[in-house]
Amino acid sequence: METRLRMLVFTFILTASVLLASGRQGSQHRQEDVLFNENVNFKTKMSKRDVAADYNSNTALLPADTPDDSGPSPAEGDGSDLPTCLLCVCLTGSVYCEEVSPDMTSVPALPKETAYLYARYNKITKITARDFSDIVTLKRIDLTGNLISEIEDGAFLKLELLEELSLAENQLVRLPMLPPKLTSFNANHNRLRTKGVKATAFKKLTRLKSLFLAHNELEAVPIVPESVRILHLHNNNISTVSTDTFCKGNDTYYIRPNLNEIRMDGNPVILAQYPNSFTCLQSLPVGKYH
């Protein structure tokens, strides 16, 4: 009886030991699994962070207009307008590049089919013959308030649809040849002198209605097309006018029907000294008469 009791006690102790050891081993395995999974998740998260950080550090060094080497080149015409439309506001047919930062010092590459360009108050210094050579759809260009001192010959000649051109508030000393369909031309507040404006500069512009040449250094009135209705020449250095300036000296019956607003105030000319120069006009020029 005593022997059987000892055997039962020994068996119980042995069974408990085995169960306890098995439980510890299972717990250890579960802890190792948890640690392994946490380590894998941590490494995965770190890997993603490293990739993102590497991507961000690389792209942060690229300027906004850096082309993608994997895509078509700008010469192929696909996406070449993207840099301009990052700096400017591009709407259907219109591009607005006003007071661009960083400073815009040249005419930007324009999207195809651009009809209206507003690039006012930047630091553009020169207009080349290439700037608009491929954008023959342009109808209006406004470059007011830049630093333009030079325009290459032929810069506007291919723009057969161009109707409105503003070069006001720049530093021009001479004018280029202008496209024939202009209806409005503004070169107020430049440094234009008569020798920088050909006598026939506007003669062939048979659709021109508004001509603004105020606040320059002109010594004489250029030939003004019959179509012009508004002519601003105030604040120049004009000292004389002739009977052929606005009228036809050899035709006393000639009446000029369109020109109804002329400003010549702020010039040294005394208009009262040239009464025969205005007989064809419907209204006298604004200016100094005594």
C-alpha positions in Angstrom: 0.0 0.0 0.0 2.8 2.4 0.9 4.6 1.5 -2.3 1.5 2.4 -4.4 1.1 5.7 -2.6 4.7 6.6 -3.4 4.2 5.7 -7.0 1.1 7.9 -7.3 3.0 10.9 -5.7 5.9 10.4 -8.0 3.7 10.2 -11.0 1.8 13.4 -10.0 5.0 15.3 -9.5 6.5 14.1 -12.8 3.3 15.0 -14.7 3.2 18.5 -13.1 6.8 19.1 -14.1 6.2 18.1 -17.6 3.2 20.3 -17.9 5.0 23.2 -16.3 7.9 22.9 -18.7 5.7 22.6 -21.7 3.8 25.7 -20.6 7.0 27.7 -20.2 8.2 26.6 -23.6 4.9 27.6 -25.3 5.0 30.9 -23.6 8.5 31.5 -24.7 7.6 30.6 -28.3 4.6 33.0 -28.2 6.8 35.8 -26.8 9.4 35.1 -29.5 6.6 35.2 -32.1 5.3 38.5 -30.8 8.8 40.0 -30.7 9.5 38.7 -34.2 6.3 40.2 -35.6 6.9 43.5 -33.9 10.4 43.6 -35.3 9.2 42.8 -38.8 6.5 45.5 -38.5 9.1 48.0 -37.2 11.5 47.2 -40.0 8.7 47.5 -42.5 7.7 50.9 -41.2 11.3 52.1 -41.1 11.8 50.9 -44.7 8.8 52.8 -45.8 10.0 55.9 -44.0 13.4 55.6 -45.5 12.0 55.3 -49.0 9.7 58.3 -48.4 12.5 60.3 -46.9 14.8 59.4 -49.8 12.1 60.4 -52.3 11.4 63.6 -50.6 15.1 64.5 -50.3 15.6 63.9 -53.9 12.6 65.7 -55.2 13.2 68.6 -52.9 16.4 69.4 -54.7 14.7 69.5 -58.1 13.3 72.9 -59.4 9.6 72.9 -60.3 10.4 73.1 -64.0 12.9 70.3 -64.1 11.8 67.9 -66.9 11.2 64.3 -66.3 13.9 62.3 -68.1 11.5 59.4 -68.5 9.0 61.4 -70.5 9.1 63.1 -73.9 11.5 66.0 -74.2 10.1 69.6 -74.6 11.2 69.5 -78.2 8.6 66.8 -78.8 5.9 69.2 -77.6 4.3 67.1 -74.9 4.2 68.7 -71.5 6.6 71.5 -72.5 4.0 74.0 -71.2 4.0 72.6 -67.6 6.9 74.8 -66.2 5.1 78.0 -67.3 1.8 76.8 -65.9 3.5 76.1 -62.5 4.7 79.6 -62.3 1.7 81.3 -63.9 -2.0 80.8 -64.1 -3.0 79.0 -67.2 -6.7 79.0 -68.3 -8.1 78.0 -71.6 -6.3 80.1 -74.1 -5.0 82.6 -71.5 -1.7 82.8 -69.5 -1.4 85.1 -66.5 2.2 85.7 -65.4 2.0 88.8 -63.2 4.6 89.7 -60.6 6.1 86.2 -60.8 8.4 85.0 -58.0 11.2 84.1 -58.5 11.9 87.0 -61.0 10.8 86.3 -64.6 13.5 87.9 -66.8 12.4 86.5 -70.2 9.2 85.7 -72.0 8.1 82.2 -70.8 7.5 79.3 -73.1 3.8 79.4 -73.8 1.3 76.5 -74.2 0.1 75.9 -77.7 -3.0 77.8 -78.7 -2.4 80.6 -76.3 -4.5 83.6 -77.4 -4.0 86.0 -74.5 -0.7 86.6 -72.6 -0.5 88.9 -69.5 3.1 89.1 -68.2 2.9 92.4 -66.4 5.2 93.8 -63.8 8.0 91.3 -64.1 11.7 91.8 -65.0 11.7 90.8 -68.6 14.6 92.7 -70.3 14.4 91.6 -73.9 12.1 90.1 -76.5 13.7 87.8 -79.1 12.5 86.7 -82.5 11.9 83.2 -81.1 9.7 84.1 -78.1 6.5 84.2 -80.1 7.5 82.5 -83.3 5.5 79.3 -82.7 2.4 80.9 -81.0 0.7 82.3 -84.0 -2.7 82.2 -82.2 -1.9 85.2 -80.0 -4.5 88.0 -80.1 -3.4 90.1 -77.1 0.0 90.6 -75.4 0.4 92.7 -72.3 4.0 93.3 -71.2 3.3 96.4 -69.1 5.8 97.2 -66.3 8.9 95.2 -67.3 12.5 96.2 -68.0 12.3 95.7 -71.8 15.0 97.8 -73.6 15.4 95.7 -76.7 13.0 93.9 -79.1 14.6 92.0 -82.0 13.4 92.7 -85.5 10.6 90.3 -86.5 9.6 89.5 -82.9 5.9 90.2 -83.7 5.7 89.8 -87.5 4.4 86.2 -87.5 1.5 87.2 -85.2 -1.0 87.8 -87.9 -3.9 87.6 -85.4 -2.5 90.0 -82.9 -4.9 92.9 -82.2 -3.7 94.4 -78.9 -0.1 95.0 -77.8 1.0 96.8 -74.7 4.7 97.7 -74.1 3.9 100.4 -71.6 6.2 101.2 -68.7 9.4 99.7 -70.1 12.7 101.2 -71.3 12.3 101.1 -75.1 14.3 103.6 -77.2 13.1 102.2 -80.5 10.1 100.3 -81.9 10.2 97.1 -83.9 8.0 96.4 -86.9 4.4 95.8 -85.8 1.9 93.2 -87.0 -0.6 94.6 -89.5 -3.9 93.8 -87.7 -3.2 95.7 -84.5 -6.2 97.7 -83.2 -4.6 99.0 -80.1 -0.9 99.8 -79.4 0.4 101.2 -76.1 4.0 102.3 -75.6 3.3 104.9 -72.8 6.1 105.6 -70.3 9.2 104.5 -72.3 12.2 106.4 -73.7 11.1 106.6 -77.3 12.6 109.3 -79.4 11.7 110.2 -83.0 14.8 108.6 -84.4 13.8 105.3 -82.8 10.3 105.4 -84.3 10.2 105.1 -88.1 8.0 107.7 -89.8 6.1 104.8 -91.4 5.9 102.7 -88.2 2.1 102.9 -88.0 1.3 103.9 -91.6 0.3 100.3 -92.7 -1.7 99.5 -89.6 -5.0 100.2 -91.3 -7.1 98.7 -88.4 -5.4 100.7 -85.6 -7.9 102.6 -83.5 -6.0 103.5 -80.3 -2.4 104.7 -80.3 -0.8 105.6 -77.0 2.7 107.2 -77.1 2.5 109.5 -74.0 5.4 110.1 -71.6 8.2 109.5 -74.0 10.8 111.8 -75.7 9.3 112.2 -79.1 10.2 115.4 -81.0 7.6 115.0 -83.8 4.2 113.4 -84.4 4.6 110.1 -86.4 2.3 109.4 -89.4 -1.1 108.4 -87.9 -3.3 106.0 -89.9 -6.8 107.2 -90.9 -8.4 104.5 -88.8 -7.1 105.9 -85.5 -9.7 107.4 -83.1 -7.7 108.0 -80.0 -4.2 109.4 -80.1 -2.2 110.2 -76.9 1.0 112.1 -77.3 1.1 114.1 -74.0 4.3 114.7 -72.1 6.8 114.4 -75.0 9.2 116.9 -76.5 7.1 117.8 -79.6 7.7 121.4 -80.5 6.0 121.8 -84.0 3.2 120.4 -86.1 2.6 120.9 -89.8 -0.5 121.1 -92.0 0.2 117.4 -93.0 0.5 116.2 -89.4 -3.2 115.4 -89.1 -4.7 116.9 -92.3 -3.8 117.2 -95.9 -2.2 120.5 -96.6 -3.1 120.4 -100.3 -6.8 119.6 -99.7 -8.7 122.2 -97.8 -11.9 120.3 -98.1 -10.6 117.1 -96.5 -12.3 116.1 -93.2 -10.8 113.4 -91.0 -13.8 111.4 -89.7 -12.4 109.1 -87.1 -9.8 111.0 -85.0 -11.8 112.6 -82.2 -9.4 112.5 -79.3 -5.9 113.9 -79.4 -3.9 114.7 -76.3 -0.8 116.9 -76.8 -0.6 118.6 -73.4 2.7 118.6 -71.7 4.6 119.3 -74.9 6.5 122.6 -75.7 4.5 123.2 -78.9 2.1 126.2 -78.8 -0.8 124.8 -80.8 -2.3 128.3 -81.5 0.6 129.0 -83.8 -0.6 126.3 -86.2 -4.3 126.9 -86.8 -4.3 125.4 -90.3 -3.0 122.1 -88.9 -6.4 121.2 -87.3 -9.0 122.3 -89.9 -9.8 118.8 -90.9 -10.5 117.6 -87.3 -13.9 117.4 -85.6 -12.4 118.6 -82.3 -9.2 120.5 -81.4 -6.3 118.6 -79.7 -5.9 119.0 -75.9 -2.8 121.0 -75.3 -1.2 124.4 -74.8 -2.6 127.3 -76.9 -0.9 130.3 -75.3 
